[in-house]
């Protein structure tokens, strides 16, 4: 009889443990994700991970974007240094915007058509590089370089030396292969 009573108590004890452990729990106190306007406390982070929201501010200090400049070197705002014997660069400065455009060659400038190259290509005969510093609509003080295109140079005969390089739709970049460009059309020269 002791065995039967002991067995009955054992079954009753094990049944109580199973019943207590399987009883549903009240999760009203549990931490659950919710939207900020529904939350009583907490940070109110977005619980919907498939619909991401952003908080704070995004830095937008750069003004980089595609832009263009036409009629470069034309008008009273553009000035140049006088022509010098043996010079290798033509530079014009816009006095109202502080924009500087330079076209540099490998040697003494002569009449002809020159292929524009990027800043990493050495200048050789028949090649030139255009540099645009501080263009409008770009980061102040930034420098942009040609990568392709041509300039046509005319040099008037002595004694009245006059050099002029004309160009159209030359895309200049901060670095080769960069996304944004400054497209330049006009002329640079000296008298």
GURO-292809 format. One record per residue: x, y, z of N, C-alpha, C in turn. Coordinates in steps of 0.1 Angstrom, whole numbers, plus 5000, padded with zeros to 4 digits. Layout:
XYZXYZXYZ
...
This chain:
500849885000500050005000500950135000
502050125007502950235007503450274993
503550164985504050194972502950264964
501750224965500650294958500550434962
500550464975500450604980501650684975
502850624976504050694971503950724956
503450624949503350644934502250754932
501250754939500150854937500650994940
501451004951502051134954503051184944
503851094939504751124929504151174916
503051104912502251144900501651284903
501051304914500451434917501551544918
502651514923503751614924504251654910
504551554902504951584888503851654880
502651614882501551684875501451824879
501651854892501651994897502752074891
503952024890505052094883504752124869
504252024861503852044847502752154846
501752144855500652234854501152384857
501952394867502452534870503352584859
504152504854505152554843504352584830
503252514827502552544815501452644816
501252704828500252804830500652924822
499652984814499953104806500453224815
501353294810501853404818501253534814
501253634822500753764819501853854815
501953894802503053974797502754124796
501854164804501554314803502754394807
503654344815504754424820505954404811
505854324801507054304792507354424783
508654444779509054554771508654514756
507954594750507554574736507854694728
508154674715508454794706507154864703
507254994703506055074700506455204693
505555274687505855404682505955514692
506755614690507055714700505755784705
504755804696503555874701502655774709
502955644709502155544717502955504730
504255534730505055494742504855574754
504755514766504655584778506055624783
507055534780508455564784509355514773
510655534774511555474765511955574754
512655524744513255614734512255644722
511355554721510355564709511055534696
511955444696512655404683511555334674
511855334661510955274652510855124653
509755064657509654914658509454854644
509154924634508854864621510154874613
510954764614512254764608512254764592
511054744586510954744572510654884567
510354974576510055114573510955204581
512255214576513255284584512955434585
513155494596513055634598514355694602
514655814599515955884603515555994613
516556004622516356114632517656194631
517656314636518756404636518856484623
520056534621520256614608521356554600
521256574587522356534578523156644574
524456634575525356744571525256774556
525056894553524956934539525757064536
527057054541527857174539528457184526
528657074518529157074505528157134495
528657214486527757274476528057204462
528757094463529157024450527856984443
527957004430526856964420527356994406
526756944396527056984383526757124380
527657194374527457334370528157374357
527857484352528557524339528857674339
529857714332530257854330530357874315
529657974311529758014297530358154296
530858194284531458324282532558354291
533358254294534558274303535558364295
536158454302537158544296536558654288
535258664287534658764279533958864288
534158994286533559094294534559164304
534059274309534959364317535359294330
534659204336534959134348536159044347
536559004335537658914333538958994330
539958964337541259024335542358924332
543458964326544558874324545858944326
546858864328548158924329548658944315
549559044313550059064299550958954294
550958944281551758834275553258854278
553958744281555358744284556058654275
557258684271558058594262558258464268
557958354261558258214266557258164276
556058234278555158194288554558054284
554157974294553557844291552057834296
551557934303550157934308549458054304
548158044301547258154299546258154311
546158264318545358274330544458404329
543158374332542258484333541558474347
541258594353540658604366539358684365
538258634371537058714372537058794385
537158924384537259004395536059014404
534858974399533658984407533358844414
533858734408533558604415534858544420
536058594418537358534421537558404415
536958374404537158254396538358274387
539258174387540458174379540458054370
540758084357540857984346542257984341
542957874340544257864335544257754325
544957774314545357664304546857664303
547457554306548957544306549357444296
550557474290551057394279552457344283
552957244275554257184279555457284275
555257374267556257464263555757604258
556557674251556057804245554857784237
553857874239552557864233552657904218
552157814209552157844195550757814190
550457874178549157844172548857704169
547657654172547357514169546257464178
545857334176544857274184545557184194
545157194207545757114218544757024224
545156894227544256804234544356834249
543256844256543256864271543356734278
544156724288544456604296544056634311
544056524319543756544333545056564341
544856594354545956634362547056524364
546756404361547656294363548456264350
548156334339548856304327549956404324
551156364321552256464319551956544306
552256664307552156754295553256724285
552856694273553756674262553356754250
554056754239553756834228552356804223
551556914220550256904215549156874226
549556884239548656864250548656984259
547557004266547357114276546457064287
546457144298545557114309544857244313
543557234316542857344321542557324336
542757434343542457444357541457554360
540457514368539357614372539457624387
539757734392539757754407538657844411
537957804422536857874428535657904418
535157794411534057824402532757854410
531857934404530557954410529857824412
528957824422528157704425528857584430
530157604434530957494440531557534453
532157434460532857464472533857584471
533857674480534757794479536157744479
536957794470538357764469538757634463
537757564458537957434452538657444438
539357344434540057344421539657224413
539357254400538757154391539757144379
539857024373540757004362540056934350
540556974338540056914326540456764325
539656694317539956554315540056514300
539356594292539356574277538856694270
538856694257538456804249539656874242
539356984236540457054229540357204231
541557274230541557424229542257454216
541657564210542257614198542957744201
544257744198545157864202545557944189
545358074190545858164180546858254186
548058274179549058364184549258464173
549058594176549258694166550758724164
551258754153552658774151553258894158
554558894161555159014168555159134158
555159254163555459294176554259294185
553059294180551859304188551359164192
552059104203551758974207550358964213
549558874208548258854214547958704213
547758644224547458494225546058474230
545358384223543958354227543758204225
543258134236542857994235541357984237
540657934227539157914228538757774231
537657754237537257614241535757614243
535157494242533657484243533357354250
532457364260531957254268533057154273
533957214280535057134286534657094300
534556964302534156914316535356904325
535356974336536456974346535956904358
536856824364536556744376537556774387
537156754400538056774411539156664411
538756544407539756434406539256354393
540256284387539856204375538756104378
537656094370536556004373535556044383
535656164388534756214398533356234392
532356234401530956234396530556374391
530856474399530356614395531356684386
530856764377531756834368531356984367
532257064363532057204360532357214345
531357244337531557254322531857404319
532957424311533457554308533457584293
532957704289533057744275533557894275
534357924266534858064264536258074259
537058154265538458174261539258234272
540558204271541558264280542658324271
543258424275544358484267545058594273
545958664266546658774270546958864259
547258994262547559094252548959144254
